[in-house]
Every structure is written in structure tokens, then in C-alpha cells.
Amino acid sequence: PDLTKEEQAAIESTVKQTVDQIDQRMSTWKDDSELSLLNRHGATPYEVSSELMGVLVSAAEIHRITGGAFDITVEPLVRAYGFGPDAPPEIPEESELKELLSRTGLRKLVLNPDAGTVTKKHPELHCDLSGIAKGYAVDQVVSALEELGQLDFMVEIGGEIRTRGRNG
């Protein structure tokens, strides 16, 4: 059945609000996002939202399952080898590589879900959730649509897709 204008507006508003909230929590591009604030925080416990904690716990579990292949802390290495937004640099010298490795590695991130805190063992440890946040956002939008009673949809965010129901 066709949606009324009111139903369509409610869906659009819910989707936008859901995505905006996740972006405000997990963006590395927004200086005031919850993740950016955590990244700038030193090596003392930092209180985070249950939503961000849930994604960090999931990232840690994926890290464990993959034997460390999935690691949300490797952004400095990615940039050093020229895979970031900057111009490709030279291959890092051994001393630079050693310094970069000292501030990467998920084992340097202590998650305490019961207290709702994250502690970085190195003050310059940074997390980048780009490899998990888009899929999480899709799942959250799907949940929001289902709560509105929508059973037919396709949700796509940055290449992550979920579908349900029938088209037309």
C-alpha cells in the first residue's frame, strides 16, 4: 500500500534522526562527536554512552574472532603507509614504525561495560569505527523502521545494505 504523506514524513524523520545520532556518537570527521572526544581524551577512564560502548565491545569481539585482523586502532599506520586522505608518504622508517606501533593495538583499549568507561593505555591511542559503524547504523535504521510497522524496505548506508519484504 502507498504511504500517506504523514507516514512518509514520520519515516524520513526517524531515519534522519537515527543516522544523525549515530554520526554524532561515532564520527571521526566531527570534532565534537563522542568518538572524537574519546580519541582526544588521555589515559584515564572516560565515560561513554551505552551505544558507543556496544559498538566498541562488538569491535573487540570481531578483533578476537579474526585473530587481530580487525583492529579499530590502526589508523596511524594506515596514514603512514599512504592509505589515508593525505598524499602518499614514504614507507616509514623503523623508528617511526616503532613509535606508531606503540600507540596502536586494541589490547591498549580497556572496555568496562559495567562502569560504562573506556580507558586508553596510551594517551594517543585513537579509534576509528569506519569498519563497523555503517553496518551498525543500517541495523539501527532497520529496527526503527520495524518499530514504525514498516515491513518492506531497503536500507543502504555507505555500501552496507539490508532489505526486507517486497518492492511494490
MDTraj code that builds the backbone (N, CA, C; nanometers):
import mdtraj as md
import numpy as np

residues = "PRO ASP LEU THR LYS GLU GLU GLN ALA ALA ILE GLU SER THR VAL LYS GLN THR VAL ASP GLN ILE ASP GLN ARG MET SER THR TRP LYS ASP ASP SER GLU LEU SER LEU LEU ASN ARG HIS GLY ALA THR PRO TYR GLU VAL SER SER GLU LEU MET GLY VAL LEU VAL SER ALA ALA GLU ILE HIS ARG ILE THR GLY GLY ALA PHE ASP ILE THR VAL GLU PRO LEU VAL ARG ALA TYR GLY PHE GLY PRO ASP ALA PRO PRO GLU ILE PRO GLU GLU SER GLU LEU LYS GLU LEU LEU SER ARG THR GLY LEU ARG LYS LEU VAL LEU ASN PRO ASP ALA GLY THR VAL THR LYS LYS HIS PRO GLU LEU HIS CYS ASP LEU SER GLY ILE ALA LYS GLY TYR ALA VAL ASP GLN VAL VAL SER ALA LEU GLU GLU LEU GLY GLN LEU ASP PHE MET VAL GLU ILE GLY GLY GLU ILE ARG THR ARG GLY ARG ASN GLY".split()
xyz = np.array([
    [0.0823, -0.1192, 0.0000],
    [0.0000, 0.0000, 0.0000],
    [0.0866, 0.1255, 0.0000],
    [0.0337, 0.2277, -0.0616],
    [0.1044, 0.3557, -0.0641],
    [0.1017, 0.4196, 0.0742],
    [0.2073, 0.4936, 0.1019],
    [0.2170, 0.5629, 0.2299],
    [0.1478, 0.6979, 0.2218],
    [0.0880, 0.7398, 0.3322],
    [0.0341, 0.8754, 0.3380],
    [0.1528, 0.9711, 0.3516],
    [0.1266, 1.0964, 0.3292],
    [0.2327, 1.1963, 0.3457],
    [0.2819, 1.1991, 0.4900],
    [0.1920, 1.1798, 0.5835],
    [0.2285, 1.1793, 0.7248],
    [0.3187, 1.0604, 0.7576],
    [0.2827, 0.9422, 0.7039],
    [0.3651, 0.8227, 0.7272],
    [0.5035, 0.8390, 0.6655],
    [0.5074, 0.8921, 0.5449],
    [0.6353, 0.9141, 0.4771],
    [0.7212, 1.0136, 0.5557],
    [0.6603, 1.1213, 0.6047],
    [0.7342, 1.2208, 0.6828],
    [0.7870, 1.1594, 0.8123],
    [0.7070, 1.0750, 0.8768],
    [0.7499, 1.0096, 1.0010],
    [0.8682, 0.9170, 0.9750],
    [0.8634, 0.8436, 0.8655],
    [0.9733, 0.7542, 0.8295],
    [1.0996, 0.8340, 0.8014],
    [1.0878, 0.9380, 0.7197],
    [1.2041, 1.0201, 0.6857],
    [1.2658, 1.0834, 0.8101],
    [1.1815, 1.1320, 0.8994],
    [1.2294, 1.1943, 1.0222],
    [1.3001, 1.0922, 1.1116],
    [1.2418, 0.9753, 1.1262],
    [1.3003, 0.8703, 1.2098],
    [1.4351, 0.8252, 1.1548],
    [1.4425, 0.8040, 1.0247],
    [1.5679, 0.7604, 0.9623],
    [1.6759, 0.8670, 0.9814],
    [1.6413, 0.9923, 0.9545],
    [1.7392, 1.1006, 0.9689],
    [1.7852, 1.1125, 1.1132],
    [1.6933, 1.1086, 1.2062],
    [1.7276, 1.1210, 1.3481],
    [1.8175, 1.0053, 1.3924],
    [1.7879, 0.8850, 1.3484],
    [1.8678, 0.7667, 1.3844],
    [2.0099, 0.7792, 1.3313],
    [2.0227, 0.8142, 1.2042],
    [2.1552, 0.8265, 1.1421],
    [2.2331, 0.9420, 1.2043],
    [2.1670, 1.0546, 1.2268],
    [2.2351, 1.1702, 1.2870],
    [2.2878, 1.1377, 1.4270],
    [2.2098, 1.0640, 1.5044],
    [2.2520, 1.0290, 1.6406],
    [2.3759, 0.9389, 1.6366],
    [2.3768, 0.8424, 1.5484],
    [2.4918, 0.7529, 1.5368],
    [2.6135, 0.8300, 1.4882],
    [2.5932, 0.9184, 1.3913],
    [2.7035, 1.0004, 1.3402],
    [2.7614, 1.0875, 1.4515],
    [2.6752, 1.1431, 1.5370],
    [2.7213, 1.2278, 1.6467],
    [2.7981, 1.1473, 1.7511],
    [2.7729, 1.0209, 1.7589],
    [2.8453, 0.9361, 1.8540],
    [2.9744, 0.8791, 1.7947],
    [2.9745, 0.8424, 1.6657],
    [3.0829, 0.7587, 1.6131],
    [3.1641, 0.8178, 1.4990],
    [3.1381, 0.9396, 1.4609],
    [3.2106, 1.0005, 1.3501],
    [3.3536, 1.0370, 1.3893],
    [3.4461, 1.0108, 1.2979],
    [3.5835, 1.0594, 1.3162],
    [3.6002, 1.1946, 1.2476],
    [3.5011, 1.2364, 1.1708],
    [3.5090, 1.3632, 1.0965],
    [3.4565, 1.4805, 1.1775],
    [3.3702, 1.4534, 1.2746],
    [3.3143, 1.5604, 1.3573],
    [3.3994, 1.5774, 1.4827],
    [3.4524, 1.6969, 1.5014],
    [3.5372, 1.7232, 1.6183],
    [3.4648, 1.7059, 1.7504],
    [3.3319, 1.7249, 1.7490],
    [3.2572, 1.7162, 1.8741],
    [3.1821, 1.5838, 1.8904],
    [3.2113, 1.4861, 1.8050],
    [3.1449, 1.3568, 1.8214],
    [3.1971, 1.2888, 1.9475],
    [3.1195, 1.1985, 1.9992],
    [3.1606, 1.1263, 2.1199],
    [3.2918, 1.0512, 2.0972],
    [3.3073, 0.9899, 1.9802],
    [3.4310, 0.9178, 1.9492],
    [3.5504, 1.0128, 1.9404],
    [3.5330, 1.1283, 1.8784],
    [3.6421, 1.2260, 1.8690],
    [3.6832, 1.2747, 2.0071],
    [3.5855, 1.2942, 2.0950],
    [3.6170, 1.3360, 2.2319],
    [3.6943, 1.2260, 2.3050],
    [3.6546, 1.1012, 2.2869],
    [3.7285, 0.9891, 2.3448],
    [3.8707, 0.9853, 2.2890],
    [3.8844, 1.0037, 2.1585],
    [4.0166, 0.9989, 2.0963],
    [4.1095, 1.1072, 2.1512],
    [4.0552, 1.2217, 2.1856],
    [4.1380, 1.3307, 2.2405],
    [4.1634, 1.3163, 2.3902],
    [4.0859, 1.2317, 2.4557],
    [4.0987, 1.2122, 2.5997],
    [4.2281, 1.1367, 2.6297],
    [4.2839, 1.1625, 2.7440],
    [4.4083, 1.0973, 2.7852],
    [4.3884, 0.9531, 2.8277],
    [4.4771, 0.9058, 2.9116],
    [4.4798, 0.7652, 2.9514],
    [4.4118, 0.7409, 3.0856],
    [4.3028, 0.8101, 3.1111],
    [4.2231, 0.7853, 3.2317],
    [4.0851, 0.7390, 3.1875],
    [4.0091, 0.6720, 3.2755],
    [3.8763, 0.6244, 3.2354],
    [3.7890, 0.7380, 3.1808],
    [3.7170, 0.7070, 3.0743],
    [3.6304, 0.8043, 3.0077],
    [3.4927, 0.7415, 2.9925],
    [3.3910, 0.8092, 3.0410],
    [3.2553, 0.7568, 3.0338],
    [3.1988, 0.7743, 2.8938],
    [3.1408, 0.6667, 2.8397],
    [3.0817, 0.6704, 2.7061],
    [2.9369, 0.6229, 2.7123],
    [2.8613, 0.6551, 2.6091],
    [2.7220, 0.6120, 2.6003],
    [2.7155, 0.4601, 2.5844],
    [2.6019, 0.4043, 2.6195],
    [2.5837, 0.2598, 2.6034],
    [2.5906, 0.2218, 2.4557],
    [2.5468, 0.3118, 2.3696],
    [2.5508, 0.2856, 2.2259],
    [2.6949, 0.2734, 2.1767],
    [2.7790, 0.3694, 2.2114],
    [2.9197, 0.3627, 2.1705],
    [2.9874, 0.2423, 2.2352],
    [2.9609, 0.2171, 2.3615],
    [3.0200, 0.1014, 2.4290],
    [2.9824, -0.0275, 2.3563],
    [2.8570, -0.0396, 2.3160],
    [2.8131, -0.1603, 2.2457],
    [2.8908, -0.1838, 2.1171],
    [2.9153, -0.0785, 2.0422],
    [2.9910, -0.0924, 1.9169],
    [3.1374, -0.1243, 1.9466],
    [3.1946, -0.0628, 2.0496],
    [3.3330, -0.0931, 2.0878],
    [3.3458, -0.2390, 2.1333],
    [3.2502, -0.2880, 2.2098],
    [3.2514, -0.4278, 2.2534],
    [3.2404, -0.5203, 2.1318],
    [3.1536, -0.4865, 2.0376],
    [3.1422, -0.5667, 1.9150],
    [3.2725, -0.5660, 1.8365],
    [3.3364, -0.4501, 1.8257],
    [3.4640, -0.4408, 1.7555],
    [3.5701, -0.5262, 1.8242],
    [3.5700, -0.5274, 1.9566],
    [3.6660, -0.6099, 2.0310],
    [3.6402, -0.7586, 2.0070],
    [3.5136, -0.7967, 1.9992],
    [3.4798, -0.9363, 1.9719],
    [3.5227, -0.9762, 1.8304],
    [3.5001, -0.8892, 1.7339],
    [3.5435, -0.9177, 1.5964],
    [3.6964, -0.9253, 1.5906],
    [3.7633, -0.8397, 1.6650],
    [3.9096, -0.8430, 1.6757],
    [3.9543, -0.9802, 1.7258],
    [3.8867, -1.0288, 1.8297],
    [3.9213, -1.1596, 1.8867],
    [3.8963, -1.2719, 1.7863],
    [3.7807, -1.2717, 1.7235],
    [3.7433, -1.3768, 1.6289],
    [3.8379, -1.3808, 1.5094],
    [3.8835, -1.2632, 1.4654],
    [3.9704, -1.2562, 1.3468],
    [4.1189, -1.2675, 1.3810],
    [4.1501, -1.2977, 1.5054],
    [4.2896, -1.3088, 1.5450],
    [4.3640, -1.1769, 1.5331],
    [4.2924, -1.0660, 1.5496],
    [4.3538, -0.9335, 1.5449],
    [4.3514, -0.8677, 1.4084],
    [4.2975, -0.9361, 1.3075],
    [4.2939, -0.8780, 1.1720],
    [4.2047, -0.7539, 1.1657],
    [4.0990, -0.7513, 1.2456],
    [4.0118, -0.6335, 1.2530],
    [4.0538, -0.5552, 1.3760],
    [4.1074, -0.4357, 1.3552],
    [4.1597, -0.3559, 1.4667],
    [4.1237, -0.2098, 1.4432],
    [4.0408, -0.1546, 1.5313],
    [3.9916, -0.0180, 1.5150],
    [4.0941, 0.0878, 1.5538],
    [4.2161, 0.0458, 1.5920],
    [4.3172, 0.1419, 1.6377],
    [4.4305, 0.1648, 1.5377],
    [4.4235, 0.1087, 1.4174],
    [4.5386, 0.1118, 1.3259],
    [4.5455, 0.2353, 1.2352],
    [4.4589, 0.3313, 1.2544],
    [4.4551, 0.4496, 1.1671],
    [4.5911, 0.5178, 1.1493],
    [4.6746, 0.5342, 1.2534],
    [4.8058, 0.5961, 1.2309],
    [4.8935, 0.5174, 1.1330],
    [4.8836, 0.3858, 1.1367],
    [4.9596, 0.3026, 1.0428],
    [4.9048, 0.3167, 0.9015],
    [4.7733, 0.3222, 0.8908],
    [4.7083, 0.3392, 0.7602],
    [4.7579, 0.4681, 0.6947],
    [4.7598, 0.5760, 0.7700],
    [4.8078, 0.7048, 0.7180],
    [4.9570, 0.7008, 0.6845],
    [5.0362, 0.6388, 0.7703],
    [5.1811, 0.6349, 0.7499],
    [5.2186, 0.5655, 0.6191],
    [5.1395, 0.4673, 0.5809],
    [5.1666, 0.3955, 0.4571],
    [5.0953, 0.4568, 0.3365],
    [5.0284, 0.5701, 0.3563],
    [4.9691, 0.6427, 0.2452],
    [4.8291, 0.6020, 0.2055],
    [4.7573, 0.5331, 0.2916],
    [4.6209, 0.4926, 0.2586],
    [4.5152, 0.5875, 0.3131],
    [4.5566, 0.6930, 0.3827],
    [4.4629, 0.7909, 0.4365],
    [4.4356, 0.8995, 0.3347],
    [4.3735, 1.0095, 0.3783],
    [4.3368, 1.1176, 0.2865],
    [4.4547, 1.2034, 0.2429],
    [4.5705, 1.1897, 0.3073],
    [4.6863, 1.2716, 0.2734],
    [4.7614, 1.2123, 0.1549],
    [4.8527, 1.2911, 0.1000],
    [4.9368, 1.2429, -0.0099],
    [5.0196, 1.1240, 0.0378],
    [5.0439, 1.0261, -0.0489],
    [5.1207, 0.9082, -0.0074],
    [5.2625, 0.9443, 0.0369],
    [5.2980, 0.9101, 0.1607],
    [5.4331, 0.9371, 0.2092],
    [5.5279, 0.8224, 0.1737],
    [5.6494, 0.8358, 0.2159],
    [5.7464, 0.7278, 0.2017],
    [5.7097, 0.6166, 0.2995],
    [5.7648, 0.4985, 0.2769],
    [5.7471, 0.3913, 0.3742],
    [5.8140, 0.4370, 0.5032],
    [5.7460, 0.4223, 0.6162],
    [5.8012, 0.4742, 0.7424],
    [5.9349, 0.4091, 0.7791],
    [6.0198, 0.4891, 0.8379],
    [6.1459, 0.4383, 0.8925],
    [6.1150, 0.3463, 1.0102],
    [6.2071, 0.2604, 1.0438],
    [6.1892, 0.1664, 1.1542],
    [6.1548, 0.2384, 1.2851],
    [6.2203, 0.3504, 1.3123],
    [6.1948, 0.4240, 1.4371],
    [6.0535, 0.4813, 1.4388],
    [6.0081, 0.5345, 1.3244],
    [5.8715, 0.5876, 1.3166],
    [5.7704, 0.4747, 1.3308],
    [5.7968, 0.3627, 1.2661],
    [5.7078, 0.2480, 1.2739],
    [5.6966, 0.1986, 1.4191],
    [5.8083, 0.1937, 1.4886],
    [5.8081, 0.1510, 1.6287],
    [5.7232, 0.2458, 1.7132],
    [5.7353, 0.3762, 1.6888],
    [5.6569, 0.4755, 1.7635],
    [5.5084, 0.4602, 1.7324],
    [5.4743, 0.4411, 1.6047],
    [5.3338, 0.4230, 1.5670],
    [5.2758, 0.2975, 1.6312],
    [5.3519, 0.1904, 1.6314],
    [5.3046, 0.0656, 1.6913],
    [5.2841, 0.0793, 1.8416],
    [5.3582, 0.1693, 1.9048],
    [5.3421, 0.1878, 2.0498],
    [5.2063, 0.2478, 2.0846],
    [5.1405, 0.3106, 1.9879],
    [5.0103, 0.3723, 2.0156],
    [4.8982, 0.3138, 1.9299],
    [4.9170, 0.1876, 1.8909],
    [4.8106, 0.1140, 1.8218],
    [4.7946, -0.0227, 1.8891],
    [4.6868, -0.0874, 1.8586],
    [4.6593, -0.2206, 1.9123],
    [4.5422, -0.2182, 2.0083],
    [4.4435, -0.2977, 1.9780],
    [4.3202, -0.2981, 2.0578],
    [4.3434, -0.3430, 2.2020],
    [4.4516, -0.4158, 2.2269],
    [4.4819, -0.4568, 2.3642],
    [4.5125, -0.3360, 2.4529],
    [4.5347, -0.2196, 2.3918],
    [4.5625, -0.0968, 2.4670],
    [4.4348, -0.0190, 2.4974],
    [4.3205, -0.0801, 2.4688],
    [4.1909, -0.0189, 2.4956],
    [4.1175, -0.1070, 2.5962],
    [4.0903, -0.0531, 2.7130],
    [4.0238, -0.1297, 2.8187],
    [3.8779, -0.0868, 2.8245],
    [3.7902, -0.1816, 2.7965],
    [3.6457, -0.1554, 2.7986],
    [3.5879, -0.2086, 2.9282],
    [3.5113, -0.1244, 2.9961],
    [3.4442, -0.1651, 3.1184],
    [3.2946, -0.1363, 3.1017],
    [3.2223, -0.2301, 3.0381],
    [3.0797, -0.2074, 3.0128],
    [2.9984, -0.1850, 3.1402],
    [3.0343, -0.2510, 3.2489],
    [2.9583, -0.2344, 3.3734],
    [2.9663, -0.0908, 3.4245],
    [3.0845, -0.0299, 3.4163],
    [3.1028, 0.1087, 3.4609],
    [3.0724, 0.2086, 3.3494],
    [3.0635, 0.1594, 3.2250],
    [3.0389, 0.2486, 3.1112],
    [3.1598, 0.3326, 3.0755],
    [3.2803, 0.2784, 3.1027],
    [3.4015, 0.3557, 3.0767],
    [3.4962, 0.2842, 2.9814],
    [3.5754, 0.3662, 2.9152],
    [3.6809, 0.3206, 2.8263],
    [3.8100, 0.3843, 2.8772],
    [3.9160, 0.3040, 2.8855],
    [4.0455, 0.3559, 2.9277],
    [4.1485, 0.3212, 2.8220],
    [4.2203, 0.4223, 2.7758],
    [4.3274, 0.4012, 2.6783],
    [4.4584, 0.3842, 2.7553],
    [4.5333, 0.2781, 2.7253],
    [4.6613, 0.2563, 2.7918],
    [4.7702, 0.3475, 2.7354],
    [4.7437, 0.4083, 2.6211],
    [4.8348, 0.5073, 2.5621],
    [4.7497, 0.6303, 2.5312],
    [4.7900, 0.7490, 2.5768],
    [4.7050, 0.8670, 2.5585],
    [4.6790, 0.9038, 2.4124],
    [4.7651, 0.8600, 2.3208],
    [4.7454, 0.8933, 2.1799],
    [4.6801, 0.7816, 2.0997],
    [4.6276, 0.6805, 2.1675],
    [4.5532, 0.5744, 2.1010],
    [4.4255, 0.6355, 2.0429],
    [4.3975, 0.6093, 1.9166],
    [4.2767, 0.6599, 1.8529],
    [4.1979, 0.5441, 1.7945],
    [4.0672, 0.5539, 1.8052],
    [3.9773, 0.4529, 1.7495],
    [3.9082, 0.5089, 1.6262],
    [3.8917, 0.4246, 1.5271],
    [3.8194, 0.4594, 1.4051],
    [3.7189, 0.3476, 1.3807],
    [3.5915, 0.3802, 1.3876],
    [3.4856, 0.2799, 1.3748],
    [3.4301, 0.2685, 1.2334],
    [3.5017, 0.3205, 1.1349],
    [3.4532, 0.3182, 0.9964],
    [3.4223, 0.1774, 0.9476],
    [3.4929, 0.0786, 0.9968],
    [3.4724, -0.0585, 0.9521],
    [3.3539, -0.1288, 1.0155],
    [3.2851, -0.0639, 1.1080],
    [3.1739, -0.1285, 1.1776],
    [3.0525, -0.0373, 1.1947],
    [3.0736, 0.0935, 1.1994],
    [2.9649, 0.1869, 1.2322],
    [2.8563, 0.1929, 1.1245],
    [2.8931, 0.1809, 0.9981],
    [2.7903, 0.1877, 0.8927],
    [2.6947, 0.0695, 0.9018],
    [2.7495, -0.0495, 0.9254],
    [2.6639, -0.1674, 0.9428],
    [2.5753, -0.1536, 1.0647],
    [2.6325, -0.0983, 1.1720],
    [2.5538, -0.0731, 1.2925],
    [2.4409, 0.0253, 1.2621],
    [2.4716, 0.1299, 1.1875],
    [2.3699, 0.2298, 1.1533],
    [2.2574, 0.1664, 1.0715],
    [2.2918, 0.0809, 0.9773],
    [2.1895, 0.0120, 0.8981],
    [2.0994, -0.0698, 0.9903],
    [2.1602, -0.1439, 1.0823],
    [2.0803, -0.2251, 1.1751],
    [1.9866, -0.1391, 1.2593],
    [2.0342, -0.0233, 1.3028],
    [1.9514, 0.0658, 1.3848],
    [1.8366, 0.1265, 1.3041],
    [1.8626, 0.1631, 1.1792],
    [1.7559, 0.2163, 1.0928],
    [1.6521, 0.1084, 1.0669],
    [1.6969, -0.0147, 1.0419],
    [1.6033, -0.1255, 1.0213],
    [1.5144, -0.1425, 1.1447],
    [1.5742, -0.1416, 1.2627],
    [1.4949, -0.1544, 1.3864],
    [1.3929, -0.0416, 1.3987],
    [1.4352, 0.0804, 1.3660],
    [1.3445, 0.1954, 1.3740],
    [1.2288, 0.1807, 1.2746],
    [1.2575, 0.1333, 1.1546],
    [1.1521, 0.1137, 1.0542],
    [1.0539, 0.0058, 1.0997],
    [1.1079, -0.1022, 1.1559],
    [1.0199, -0.2094, 1.2043],
    [0.9314, -0.1604, 1.3186],
    [0.9855, -0.0754, 1.4053],
    [0.9044, -0.0191, 1.5137],
    [0.7914, 0.0680, 1.4599],
    [0.8135, 0.1280, 1.3430],
    [0.7072, 0.2074, 1.2789],
    [0.6090, 0.1194, 1.2006],
    [0.6333, -0.0123, 1.2024],
    [0.5440, -0.1043, 1.1325],
    [0.5766, -0.1229, 0.9858],
    [0.6920, -0.0770, 0.9427],
    [0.7309, -0.0911, 0.8027],
    [0.7946, -0.2282, 0.7813],
    [0.7372, -0.3052, 0.6898],
    [0.7850, -0.4412, 0.6652],
    [0.8511, -0.4564, 0.5285],
    [0.8434, -0.3535, 0.4461],
    [0.9037, -0.3575, 0.3132],
    [1.0004, -0.2402, 0.3007],
    [1.1295, -0.2713, 0.2891],
    [1.2272, -0.1624, 0.2795],
    [1.3607, -0.2130, 0.2271],
    [1.4390, -0.1191, 0.1839],
    [1.5806, -0.1409, 0.1546],
    [1.6551, -0.0255, 0.2209],
    [1.7523, -0.0578, 0.3059],
    [1.8319, 0.0434, 0.3740],
    [1.9758, 0.0272, 0.3261],
    [2.0353, 0.1365, 0.2791],
    [2.1743, 0.1346, 0.2335],
    [2.2459, 0.2550, 0.2918],
    [2.3583, 0.2300, 0.3579],
    [2.4421, 0.3369, 0.4109],
    [2.5864, 0.3016, 0.3777],
    [2.6472, 0.3789, 0.2922],
    [2.7885, 0.3591, 0.2593],
    [2.8227, 0.2209, 0.2076],
    [2.7307, 0.1588, 0.1356],
    [2.7562, 0.0264, 0.0796],
    [2.7055, -0.0891, 0.1650],
    [2.6655, -0.0615, 0.2879],
    [2.6070, -0.1642, 0.3750],
    [2.4571, -0.1653, 0.3487],
    [2.4021, -0.2841, 0.3204],
    [2.2619, -0.2934, 0.2761],
    [2.1873, -0.4004, 0.3535],
    [2.0620, -0.3701, 0.3869],
    [1.9664, -0.4703, 0.4367],
    [1.8341, -0.4455, 0.3668],
    [1.7706, -0.5556, 0.3313],
    [1.6397, -0.5469, 0.2668],
    [1.5415, -0.6371, 0.3409],
    [1.4140, -0.6058, 0.3181],
    [1.3072, -0.6895, 0.3758],
    [1.1814, -0.6675, 0.2957],
    [1.1061, -0.7722, 0.2793],
    [0.9743, -0.7606, 0.2178],
    [0.9773, -0.7592, 0.0667],
    [0.8809, -0.6854, 0.0125],
    [0.8603, -0.6837, -0.1319],
    [0.8669, -0.5399, -0.1841],
    [0.9096, -0.5275, -0.3063],
    [0.9123, -0.3992, -0.3749],
    [0.7804, -0.3829, -0.4504],
    [0.7036, -0.2848, -0.4062],
    [0.5793, -0.2551, -0.4768],
    [0.4704, -0.3382, -0.4270],
])
top = md.Topology()
chain = top.add_chain()
for i, resn in enumerate(residues, 1):
    res = top.add_residue(resn, chain, resSeq=i)
    for name in ("N", "CA", "C"):
        top.add_atom(name, md.element.get_by_symbol(name[0]), res)
traj = md.Trajectory(xyz[None], top)
